């Protein structure tokens, strides 16, 4: 089987400028969720944006006085994020290039939805390890069932691999791994999202 992560990365390399333009202005519910995440971090806190794309959220975190780093597999997305002044590490969010316990916050929006379902638990454990005890996770991913190739709108022939998750299963996995879920809510745009704020439990 073709590697879904590699093909999805290649697609993002192709569509990076158009994706950046279309995603620049998130809705009010998302902006409020992002603000609650930022408010839960200490002043000057270090936050990683995993699957940062063109750097929209990481740049906003910097404006709030936080210290962001973006992580993305797509080199084209990394260039766009760097152009916004965001430090970027090219890497895979399933095993991000981050020192254990080095983060006050970990943010990942519309990125876990590209991780194969069988790798969910290992990915979440890697995120847990990167956070300090008491560190904050902000996660938004699509709700649904199954894994499927989806065509990119307006870009015939380009595909992305999407993994839609059932909320109770994902929330249970977070709890089992060592997160305390502080809030979770569903929102709807062109698809339905689960937004989660969680804390790495103190050891």
Phi and psi restraints in degrees (value plus and minus 20) as a CYANA .aco file:
   2 UNK   PHI     -81.3   -41.3
   2 UNK   PSI     121.0   161.0
   3 UNK   PHI     -87.5   -47.5
   3 UNK   PSI      91.8   131.8
   4 UNK   PHI     -86.0   -46.0
   4 UNK   PSI     -51.9   -11.9
   5 UNK   PHI     -88.3   -48.3
   5 UNK   PSI     -64.4   -24.4
   6 UNK   PHI     -83.3   -43.3
   6 UNK   PSI     -63.6   -23.6
   7 UNK   PHI     -88.4   -48.4
   7 UNK   PSI     -59.0   -19.0
   8 UNK   PHI     -84.3   -44.3
   8 UNK   PSI     -59.5   -19.5
   9 UNK   PHI     -81.4   -41.4
   9 UNK   PSI     -64.3   -24.3
  10 UNK   PHI     -80.9   -40.9
  10 UNK   PSI     -58.0   -18.0
  11 UNK   PHI     -83.2   -43.2
  11 UNK   PSI     -64.7   -24.7
  12 UNK   PHI     -84.9   -44.9
  12 UNK   PSI     -53.5   -13.5
  13 UNK   PHI     -80.2   -40.2
  13 UNK   PSI     -56.6   -16.6
  14 UNK   PHI     -94.7   -54.7
  14 UNK   PSI     -55.6   -15.6
  15 UNK   PHI    -124.9   -84.9
  15 UNK   PSI     -11.5    28.5
  16 UNK   PHI     -71.2   -31.2
  16 UNK   PSI     -72.3   -32.3
  17 UNK   PHI     -82.1   -42.1
  17 UNK   PSI     -62.3   -22.3
  18 UNK   PHI     -87.0   -47.0
  18 UNK   PSI     -59.7   -19.7
  19 UNK   PHI     -81.8   -41.8
  19 UNK   PSI     -63.2   -23.2
  20 UNK   PHI     -80.1   -40.1
  20 UNK   PSI     -63.0   -23.0
  21 UNK   PHI     -85.2   -45.2
  21 UNK   PSI     -63.1   -23.1
  22 UNK   PHI     -92.1   -52.1
  22 UNK   PSI     -45.5    -5.5
  23 UNK   PHI    -123.5   -83.5
  23 UNK   PSI     -10.6    29.4
  24 UNK   PHI     -89.5   -49.5
  24 UNK   PSI     -49.1    -9.1
  25 UNK   PHI    -140.4  -100.4
  25 UNK   PSI      65.0   105.0
  26 UNK   PHI     -89.1   -49.1
  26 UNK   PSI     141.8   181.8
  27 UNK   PHI     -96.7   -56.7
  27 UNK   PSI     154.0   194.0
  28 UNK   PHI     -84.0   -44.0
  28 UNK   PSI     -58.0   -18.0
  29 UNK   PHI     -84.2   -44.2
  29 UNK   PSI     -60.5   -20.5
  30 UNK   PHI     -87.9   -47.9
  30 UNK   PSI     -62.3   -22.3
  31 UNK   PHI     -81.4   -41.4
  31 UNK   PSI     -57.8   -17.8
  32 UNK   PHI     -87.2   -47.2
  32 UNK   PSI     -59.9   -19.9
  33 UNK   PHI     -82.4   -42.4
  33 UNK   PSI     -65.1   -25.1
  34 UNK   PHI     -82.2   -42.2
  34 UNK   PSI     -59.4   -19.4
  35 UNK   PHI     -87.4   -47.4
  35 UNK   PSI     -57.8   -17.8
  36 UNK   PHI     -86.0   -46.0
  36 UNK   PSI     -58.4   -18.4
  37 UNK   PHI     -80.8   -40.8
  37 UNK   PSI     -70.6   -30.6
  38 UNK   PHI     -81.2   -41.2
  38 UNK   PSI     -59.0   -19.0
  39 UNK   PHI     -86.8   -46.8
  39 UNK   PSI     -42.0    -2.0
  40 UNK   PHI    -101.5   -61.5
  40 UNK   PSI     -26.2    13.8
  41 UNK   PHI    -117.1   -77.1
  41 UNK   PSI     133.3   173.3
  42 UNK   PHI     -90.9   -50.9
  42 UNK   PSI     135.5   175.5
  43 UNK   PHI     -76.6   -36.6
  43 UNK   PSI     112.6   152.6
  44 UNK   PHI      52.8    92.8
  44 UNK   PSI      -5.4    34.6
  45 UNK   PHI     -85.5   -45.5
  45 UNK   PSI     130.7   170.7
  46 UNK   PHI    -110.8   -70.8
  46 UNK   PSI     106.3   146.3
  47 UNK   PHI    -151.5  -111.5
  47 UNK   PSI     116.2   156.2
  48 UNK   PHI    -124.8   -84.8
  48 UNK   PSI     114.7   154.7
  49 UNK   PHI    -125.1   -85.1
  49 UNK   PSI      84.0   124.0
  50 UNK   PHI    -109.4   -69.4
  50 UNK   PSI     102.3   142.3
  51 UNK   PHI      57.1    97.1
  51 UNK   PSI      27.5    67.5
  52 UNK   PHI     -90.1   -50.1
  52 UNK   PSI     -36.4     3.6
  53 UNK   PHI      37.5    77.5
  53 UNK   PSI    -157.0  -117.0
  54 UNK   PHI     -98.3   -58.3
  54 UNK   PSI     -12.8    27.2
  55 UNK   PHI      69.1   109.1
  55 UNK   PSI      -5.4    34.6
  56 UNK   PHI     -75.5   -35.5
  56 UNK   PSI     -73.0   -33.0
  57 UNK   PHI     -94.3   -54.3
  57 UNK   PSI     -59.6   -19.6
  58 UNK   PHI     -81.4   -41.4
  58 UNK   PSI     -59.6   -19.6
  59 UNK   PHI     -84.3   -44.3
  59 UNK   PSI     -58.6   -18.6
  60 UNK   PHI     -85.2   -45.2
  60 UNK   PSI     -60.6   -20.6
  61 UNK   PHI     -80.2   -40.2
  61 UNK   PSI     -60.5   -20.5
  62 UNK   PHI     -81.4   -41.4
  62 UNK   PSI     -59.5   -19.5
  63 UNK   PHI     -83.8   -43.8
  63 UNK   PSI     -44.3    -4.3
  64 UNK   PHI    -106.9   -66.9
  64 UNK   PSI     -16.1    23.9
  65 UNK   PHI      70.4   110.4
  65 UNK   PSI     -11.8    28.2
  66 UNK   PHI    -107.5   -67.5
  66 UNK   PSI     151.2   191.2
  67 UNK   PHI    -136.1   -96.1
  67 UNK   PSI      75.2   115.2
  68 UNK   PHI    -113.3   -73.3
  68 UNK   PSI     135.1   175.1
  69 UNK   PHI    -155.3  -115.3
  69 UNK   PSI     115.5   155.5
  70 UNK   PHI    -117.3   -77.3
  70 UNK   PSI     125.2   165.2
  71 UNK   PHI    -148.5  -108.5
  71 UNK   PSI     107.1   147.1
  72 UNK   PHI    -174.1  -134.1
  72 UNK   PSI     127.8   167.8
  73 UNK   PHI     -98.6   -58.6
  73 UNK   PSI     -45.4    -5.4
  74 UNK   PHI    -101.8   -61.8
  74 UNK   PSI      97.7   137.7
  75 UNK   PHI     -84.7   -44.7
  75 UNK   PSI     -56.7   -16.7
  76 UNK   PHI     -85.6   -45.6
  76 UNK   PSI     -60.0   -20.0
  77 UNK   PHI     -85.2   -45.2
  77 UNK   PSI     -60.9   -20.9
  78 UNK   PHI     -80.1   -40.1
  78 UNK   PSI     -57.6   -17.6
  79 UNK   PHI     -82.9   -42.9
  79 UNK   PSI     -63.8   -23.8
  80 UNK   PHI     -84.2   -44.2
  80 UNK   PSI     -60.9   -20.9
  81 UNK   PHI     -85.2   -45.2
  81 UNK   PSI     -62.4   -22.4
  82 UNK   PHI     -83.2   -43.2
  82 UNK   PSI     -54.4   -14.4
  83 UNK   PHI     -83.2   -43.2
  83 UNK   PSI     -41.1    -1.1
  84 UNK   PHI    -112.4   -72.4
  84 UNK   PSI     -13.5    26.5
  85 UNK   PHI      65.9   105.9
  85 UNK   PSI      -5.3    34.7
  86 UNK   PHI    -112.2   -72.2
  86 UNK   PSI     104.3   144.3
  87 UNK   PHI     -83.1   -43.1
  87 UNK   PSI     112.2   152.2
  88 UNK   PHI    -148.7  -108.7
  88 UNK   PSI     115.7   155.7
  89 UNK   PHI    -133.1   -93.1
  89 UNK   PSI     104.1   144.1
  90 UNK   PHI     -93.6   -53.6
  90 UNK   PSI     101.4   141.4
  91 UNK   PHI    -194.0  -154.0
  91 UNK   PSI     153.9   193.9
  92 UNK   PHI    -120.5   -80.5
  92 UNK   PSI     106.4   146.4
  93 UNK   PHI     -87.7   -47.7
  93 UNK   PSI     -33.7     6.3
  94 UNK   PHI     -90.7   -50.7
  94 UNK   PSI     -48.6    -8.6
  95 UNK   PHI    -165.4  -125.4
  95 UNK   PSI      55.8    95.8
  96 UNK   PHI     -85.7   -45.7
  96 UNK   PSI     128.7   168.7
  97 UNK   PHI     -99.9   -59.9
  97 UNK   PSI      48.1    88.1
  98 UNK   PHI    -152.4  -112.4
  98 UNK   PSI     119.1   159.1
  99 UNK   PHI     -88.5   -48.5
  99 UNK   PSI     124.0   164.0
 100 UNK   PHI     -77.9   -37.9
 100 UNK   PSI     115.9   155.9
 101 UNK   PHI      47.1    87.1
 101 UNK   PSI       0.1    40.1
 102 UNK   PHI    -113.5   -73.5
 102 UNK   PSI     -26.5    13.5
 103 UNK   PHI    -133.8   -93.8
 103 UNK   PSI     122.6   162.6
 104 UNK   PHI    -105.1   -65.1
 104 UNK   PSI     -47.3    -7.3
 105 UNK   PHI    -167.5  -127.5
 105 UNK   PSI     127.6   167.6
 106 UNK   PHI    -151.2  -111.2
 106 UNK   PSI     104.4   144.4
 107 UNK   PHI    -140.4  -100.4
 107 UNK   PSI     111.0   151.0
 108 UNK   PHI    -168.4  -128.4
 108 UNK   PSI      95.0   135.0
 109 UNK   PHI    -143.6  -103.6
 109 UNK   PSI     107.4   147.4
 110 UNK   PHI      33.3    73.3
 110 UNK   PSI      21.6    61.6
 111 UNK   PHI    -149.8  -109.8
 111 UNK   PSI     -63.4   -23.4
 112 UNK   PHI     -77.8   -37.8
 112 UNK   PSI     -45.4    -5.4
 113 UNK   PHI     -87.0   -47.0
 113 UNK   PSI     -26.7    13.3
 114 UNK   PHI    -122.4   -82.4
 114 UNK   PSI     -21.7    18.3
 115 UNK   PHI    -108.4   -68.4
 115 UNK   PSI     105.8   145.8
 116 UNK   PHI     -71.8   -31.8
 116 UNK   PSI     122.4   162.4
 117 UNK   PHI     -75.9   -35.9
 117 UNK   PSI     -57.5   -17.5
 118 UNK   PHI     -85.9   -45.9
 118 UNK   PSI     -36.7     3.3
 119 UNK   PHI    -122.9   -82.9
 119 UNK   PSI     -10.7    29.3
 120 UNK   PHI     -80.7   -40.7
 120 UNK   PSI     -73.0   -33.0
 121 UNK   PHI     -82.9   -42.9
 121 UNK   PSI     -63.5   -23.5
 122 UNK   PHI     -83.4   -43.4
 122 UNK   PSI     -58.0   -18.0
 123 UNK   PHI     -84.6   -44.6
 123 UNK   PSI     -66.9   -26.9
 124 UNK   PHI     -84.7   -44.7
 124 UNK   PSI     -54.0   -14.0
 125 UNK   PHI     -85.6   -45.6
 125 UNK   PSI     -58.5   -18.5
 126 UNK   PHI     -84.5   -44.5
 126 UNK   PSI     -58.3   -18.3
 127 UNK   PHI     -86.4   -46.4
 127 UNK   PSI     -63.2   -23.2
 128 UNK   PHI     -78.5   -38.5
 128 UNK   PSI     -62.5   -22.5
 129 UNK   PHI     -85.2   -45.2
 129 UNK   PSI     -52.3   -12.3
 130 UNK   PHI     -94.5   -54.5
 130 UNK   PSI     -42.4    -2.4
 131 UNK   PHI    -104.5   -64.5
 131 UNK   PSI     126.1   166.1
 132 UNK   PHI     -92.5   -52.5
 132 UNK   PSI     137.5   177.5
 133 UNK   PHI     -75.1   -35.1
 133 UNK   PSI     111.8   151.8
 134 UNK   PHI      67.3   107.3
 134 UNK   PSI     -24.5    15.5
 135 UNK   PHI     -88.3   -48.3
 135 UNK   PSI     138.5   178.5
 136 UNK   PHI    -128.3   -88.3
 136 UNK   PSI     113.0   153.0
 137 UNK   PHI    -125.3   -85.3
 137 UNK   PSI     107.8   147.8
 138 UNK   PHI    -135.8   -95.8
 138 UNK   PSI      97.0   137.0
 139 UNK   PHI    -151.2  -111.2
 139 UNK   PSI     113.0   153.0
 140 UNK   PHI    -153.3  -113.3
 140 UNK   PSI     104.4   144.4
 141 UNK   PHI    -166.2  -126.2
 141 UNK   PSI     144.3   184.3
 142 UNK   PHI    -100.0   -60.0
 142 UNK   PSI     127.4   167.4
 143 UNK   PHI    -117.8   -77.8
 143 UNK   PSI     119.8   159.8
 144 UNK   PHI     137.6   177.6
 144 UNK   PSI    -175.6  -135.6
 145 UNK   PHI    -162.0  -122.0
 145 UNK   PSI     111.2   151.2
 146 UNK   PHI      80.0   120.0
 146 UNK   PSI     150.0   190.0
 147 UNK   PHI    -142.4  -102.4
 147 UNK   PSI     114.9   154.9
 148 UNK   PHI    -176.5  -136.5
 148 UNK   PSI     127.8   167.8
 149 UNK   PHI     -97.3   -57.3
 149 UNK   PSI     113.8   153.8
 150 UNK   PHI    -142.7  -102.7
 150 UNK   PSI     114.1   154.1
 151 UNK   PHI     -90.2   -50.2
 151 UNK   PSI     128.9   168.9
 152 UNK   PHI     -97.9   -57.9
 152 UNK   PSI     106.3   146.3
 153 UNK   PHI     -77.5   -37.5
 153 UNK   PSI     112.8   152.8
 154 UNK   PHI      51.4    91.4
 154 UNK   PSI     -10.8    29.2
 155 UNK   PHI    -152.6  -112.6
 155 UNK   PSI      59.6    99.6
 156 UNK   PHI     -78.0   -38.0
 156 UNK   PSI     112.8   152.8
 157 UNK   PHI      74.4   114.4
 157 UNK   PSI     -32.5     7.5
 158 UNK   PHI    -116.3   -76.3
 158 UNK   PSI     115.9   155.9
 159 UNK   PHI    -148.0  -108.0
 159 UNK   PSI     132.8   172.8
 160 UNK   PHI    -150.5  -110.5
 160 UNK   PSI     124.6   164.6
 161 UNK   PHI    -109.0   -69.0
 161 UNK   PSI     102.5   142.5
 162 UNK   PHI    -135.7   -95.7
 162 UNK   PSI     117.4   157.4
 163 UNK   PHI    -142.0  -102.0
 163 UNK   PSI      92.0   132.0
 164 UNK   PHI    -118.2   -78.2
 164 UNK   PSI     114.9   154.9
 165 UNK   PHI    -137.6   -97.6
 165 UNK   PSI     129.7   169.7
 166 UNK   PHI    -106.7   -66.7
 166 UNK   PSI     107.1   147.1
 167 UNK   PHI     -75.0   -35.0
 167 UNK   PSI     -67.2   -27.2
 168 UNK   PHI     -81.7   -41.7
 168 UNK   PSI     -58.3   -18.3
 169 UNK   PHI     -86.0   -46.0
 169 UNK   PSI     -63.7   -23.7
 170 UNK   PHI     -87.3   -47.3
 170 UNK   PSI     -62.7   -22.7
 171 UNK   PHI     -84.1   -44.1
 171 UNK   PSI     -58.0   -18.0
 172 UNK   PHI     -85.3   -45.3
 172 UNK   PSI     -58.6   -18.6
 173 UNK   PHI     -84.2   -44.2
 173 UNK   PSI     -62.6   -22.6
 174 UNK   PHI     -79.4   -39.4
 174 UNK   PSI     -64.3   -24.3
 175 UNK   PHI     -83.5   -43.5
 175 UNK   PSI     -64.3   -24.3
 176 UNK   PHI     -83.3   -43.3
 176 UNK   PSI     -55.6   -15.6
 177 UNK   PHI     -94.5   -54.5
 177 UNK   PSI     -44.1    -4.1
 178 UNK   PHI     106.9   146.9
 178 UNK   PSI      -0.3    39.7
 179 UNK   PHI    -120.3   -80.3
 179 UNK   PSI     127.8   167.8
 180 UNK   PHI    -125.4   -85.4
 180 UNK   PSI      91.6   131.6
 181 UNK   PHI     -94.4   -54.4
 181 UNK   PSI      99.5   139.5
 182 UNK   PHI    -112.5   -72.5
 182 UNK   PSI     -53.1   -13.1
 183 UNK   PHI    -177.0  -137.0
 183 UNK   PSI     131.3   171.3
 184 UNK   PHI    -171.7  -131.7
 184 UNK   PSI     123.2   163.2
 185 UNK   PHI    -173.6  -133.6
 185 UNK   PSI     134.4   174.4
 186 UNK   PHI    -124.4   -84.4
 186 UNK   PSI     118.6   158.6
 187 UNK   PHI    -153.6  -113.6
 187 UNK   PSI     140.2   180.2
 188 UNK   PHI    -150.8  -110.8
 188 UNK   PSI     109.0   149.0
 189 UNK   PHI    -143.0  -103.0
 189 UNK   PSI    -135.9   -95.9
 190 UNK   PHI     -99.5   -59.5
 190 UNK   PSI     -31.5     8.5
 191 UNK   PHI    -166.9  -126.9
 191 UNK   PSI     154.6   194.6
 192 UNK   PHI    -119.2   -79.2
 192 UNK   PSI     115.0   155.0
 193 UNK   PHI    -137.8   -97.8
 193 UNK   PSI     128.1   168.1
 194 UNK   PHI    -127.2   -87.2
 194 UNK   PSI      99.8   139.8
 195 UNK   PHI    -126.4   -86.4
 195 UNK   PSI     107.8   147.8
 196 UNK   PHI    -150.0  -110.0
 196 UNK   PSI     112.8   152.8
 197 UNK   PHI    -133.1   -93.1
 197 UNK   PSI     108.2   148.2
 198 UNK   PHI    -161.4  -121.4
 198 UNK   PSI     138.5   178.5
 199 UNK   PHI    -138.1   -98.1
 199 UNK   PSI     116.5   156.5
 200 UNK   PHI     -89.0   -49.0
 200 UNK   PSI      99.8   139.8
 201 UNK   PHI     -81.2   -41.2
 201 UNK   PSI     123.8   163.8
 202 UNK   PHI     -83.4   -43.4
 202 UNK   PSI     123.6   163.6
